[in-house]
Amino acid sequence: MTHAVLPAAMMTAMAGPAAAQVFDATYRGTMVCDKLPLISQQTREAIEVTISGGAVRYTHVVRLRNAAVEAAAEQGTGTLDGQKINLQGSWKGGSRQYEASYSGSFVRRSARLKGTQSWTDGGKSLTRACAGAIKRPFKPFLPRGRT
């Protein structure tokens, strides 16, 4: 009878959902942000998050007009708490600036992000929502030595 219990226990353990593993890598993706009075449409811009030794840094492209990418990118840092990631950053260009905050959770090799940008433009305060996703390369494409 004990012989039947062992295989059943092993199958139950193997059937559970596999936990995502956050690897040191560069995760790339896009963020879609709502319109603002100074921006005529939603924006979809690149975001790059680098995780190395527990340190998290990111850059996000800023575009205020249809074709012009701003000279300075949004930049920030972040924290990891298990499978959760939190990013805090900012951008400044002339009289415009904003503080950004995004968070999400990793599932397999990607994370969905949601957050806000709190803008100041010529004395006016505006907030817009953003959402997106980042993904790391497949494990064989990571630098050697990473598990």
C-alpha positions as CSV (number, residue, x, y, z in Angstrom):
1,M,0.0,0.0,0.0
2,T,2.9,2.4,0.7
3,H,4.2,1.8,-2.8
4,A,1.0,3.4,-4.3
5,V,1.2,6.5,-2.0
6,L,4.8,7.5,-3.2
7,P,4.0,7.8,-6.9
8,A,0.8,9.7,-6.1
9,A,2.7,12.1,-3.9
10,M,5.3,12.6,-6.6
11,M,2.7,13.3,-9.3
12,T,0.9,15.8,-7.1
13,A,4.2,17.7,-6.4
14,M,5.1,17.8,-10.1
15,A,1.6,18.9,-11.1
16,G,1.7,22.1,-9.1
17,P,2.3,25.4,-10.9
18,A,6.0,26.1,-11.5
19,A,7.2,29.2,-9.8
20,A,8.7,31.8,-12.1
21,Q,12.4,32.5,-11.6
22,V,13.7,36.0,-12.1
23,F,17.0,35.8,-13.8
24,D,19.7,38.5,-14.0
25,A,19.1,39.7,-17.6
26,T,17.9,42.6,-19.7
27,Y,14.2,42.5,-20.1
28,R,12.7,44.5,-23.1
29,G,9.2,45.4,-23.9
30,T,6.8,48.3,-24.5
31,M,4.6,50.6,-22.3
32,V,1.4,52.1,-23.6
33,C,0.4,55.3,-21.8
34,D,-2.9,57.3,-22.0
35,K,-3.2,60.6,-23.9
36,L,-2.4,63.9,-22.3
37,P,-3.5,67.4,-23.5
38,L,0.1,67.9,-24.8
39,I,0.1,64.5,-26.5
40,S,-2.6,63.9,-29.1
41,Q,-2.7,60.1,-28.9
42,Q,-1.8,57.2,-26.7
43,T,2.0,56.5,-26.8
44,R,3.6,53.0,-27.2
45,E,7.3,53.3,-26.3
46,A,10.2,50.9,-25.6
47,I,11.2,50.1,-22.0
48,E,14.3,48.2,-21.0
49,V,14.8,46.8,-17.5
50,T,18.2,45.4,-16.4
51,I,18.4,43.1,-13.4
52,S,21.9,42.3,-12.1
53,G,22.8,41.0,-8.7
54,G,19.5,42.1,-7.2
55,A,19.9,45.7,-8.6
56,V,17.2,46.9,-10.9
57,R,17.6,49.8,-13.4
58,Y,15.4,50.9,-16.3
59,T,15.1,53.3,-19.2
60,H,11.9,54.2,-21.0
61,V,11.7,56.2,-24.3
62,V,9.8,59.5,-24.0
63,R,8.0,60.9,-27.1
64,L,5.9,64.0,-26.9
65,R,5.1,64.5,-30.6
66,N,4.4,62.0,-33.3
67,A,7.9,61.6,-34.6
68,A,10.3,63.2,-32.2
69,V,11.9,61.1,-29.4
70,E,13.0,63.3,-26.6
71,A,16.8,63.6,-26.0
72,A,16.5,62.4,-22.4
73,A,14.8,59.1,-21.6
74,E,12.9,58.4,-18.4
75,Q,15.2,56.6,-16.0
76,G,14.8,54.9,-12.7
77,T,15.6,52.1,-10.4
78,G,13.5,49.3,-8.9
79,T,13.2,46.5,-6.3
80,L,12.4,42.8,-6.5
81,D,10.3,41.1,-3.9
82,G,10.1,37.4,-4.9
83,Q,8.3,37.5,-8.2
84,K,7.1,41.1,-7.8
85,I,8.9,44.1,-9.4
86,N,8.5,47.8,-8.5
87,L,10.0,50.6,-10.6
88,Q,10.4,54.3,-9.7
89,G,11.7,56.9,-12.1
90,S,11.5,60.3,-13.6
91,W,11.9,62.4,-16.7
92,K,12.5,66.1,-17.2
93,G,12.5,68.1,-20.4
94,G,12.3,72.0,-20.4
95,S,9.3,73.0,-18.3
96,R,7.8,69.5,-18.4
97,Q,8.6,66.7,-16.0
98,Y,7.1,63.7,-14.4
99,E,7.6,61.1,-11.7
100,A,6.7,57.5,-12.7
101,S,5.8,54.4,-10.7
102,Y,5.2,51.0,-12.2
103,S,4.7,47.5,-10.7
104,G,4.0,44.0,-11.8
105,S,4.7,40.3,-11.3
106,F,6.8,37.8,-13.2
107,V,5.2,34.8,-14.8
108,R,7.7,32.5,-16.6
109,R,10.1,34.9,-18.4
110,S,8.0,38.0,-18.5
111,A,6.2,40.6,-16.3
112,R,3.2,42.7,-17.0
113,L,3.5,46.2,-15.7
114,K,1.0,48.9,-14.6
115,G,1.5,52.3,-13.2
116,T,1.2,56.0,-13.5
117,Q,3.1,59.1,-14.5
118,S,2.5,62.2,-12.5
119,W,3.3,65.2,-14.8
120,T,4.0,68.9,-14.1
121,D,3.7,71.1,-17.2
122,G,3.9,74.8,-16.9
123,G,2.4,74.8,-13.4
124,K,-0.4,72.3,-14.2
125,S,-0.5,68.8,-12.7
126,L,-1.7,65.8,-14.7
127,T,-1.6,62.1,-14.2
128,R,-1.8,59.4,-16.8
129,A,-2.0,55.6,-16.6
130,C,0.5,53.3,-18.3
131,A,0.5,49.5,-18.9
132,G,2.9,47.2,-20.7
133,A,5.1,44.1,-20.5
134,I,8.7,43.2,-20.4
135,K,10.3,39.9,-21.4
136,R,13.7,38.3,-21.1
137,P,15.4,36.3,-23.8
138,F,15.1,32.5,-23.7
139,K,17.6,30.9,-21.2
140,P,20.0,29.6,-24.0
141,F,20.5,33.2,-25.1
142,L,21.4,34.5,-21.6
143,P,25.2,35.0,-20.9
144,R,26.9,31.9,-19.7
145,G,27.1,31.3,-16.0
146,R,23.4,32.3,-15.4
147,T,21.1,29.5,-14.4
